[in-house]
């Protein structure tokens, strides 16, 4: 089943004291271009998430993944006393007391007010558990993202099949029209030659030869056969369970080549008009294919 390259998905959840939000969006692109944005303090997530996403059925499109992560519980902050520095402060204050004759009322509360007596650091995060939690939210966002791509792809699939039905009907009409034109030409040729030569006996074989020469110059049998084959292939590829955008793009070029050849051989207004209708339909299909993954 085809999928659109355009999609959006978002999910958020609180897991293990982390408030995690993941947003995924994509637009058209010839190849897969994947970017992952994470908070600077959790930069270790970027490469791990990228590796994980590369195995998540992303084939084409410019895909942007944005991760927001907030730690709700700060209990893992580590506070350590700088004992050597505190001792230095203590000795200096004793010297001041002795030399200036001041009372030495030195306590913990006094020492603790001096700069850098306490070192405050955050505990090293558990990268594995944070990645697991983030991946859980990412999977939920991916589910919505891929669902939207499939939904849009279903609509595109229906539209393309309608255009292919239209093209097939026009091709059948062209086939019928060409056969009728050849028969009409043979009859006109016979009538004109009889009028011009009147009493001279006309060689029916000569008339058939002339008609055959015109038929050879204007025959589109091969082009019509190839057109129908391309349309059949087109439908088969549309139902394939894989990325098909590039295949369809190539096949559409081949289909257009046959249509142009038919148009160049046409010397009938009605037939030329049908060729224009087919080319208009293929152009609409081409626009749809540009957004197929």
PyMOL commands that set and color helices and strands:
alter all, ss='L'
color gray80, all
select helices_A, chain A and resi 40-42+44-54+83-100+108-111+127-197+204-218+221-238+245-265+269-289
alter helices_A, ss='H'
color red, helices_A
select strands_A, chain A and resi 7-15+18-27+32-37+61-71+77-81+118-122
alter strands_A, ss='S'
color yellow, strands_A
deselect
rebuild
show_as cartoon
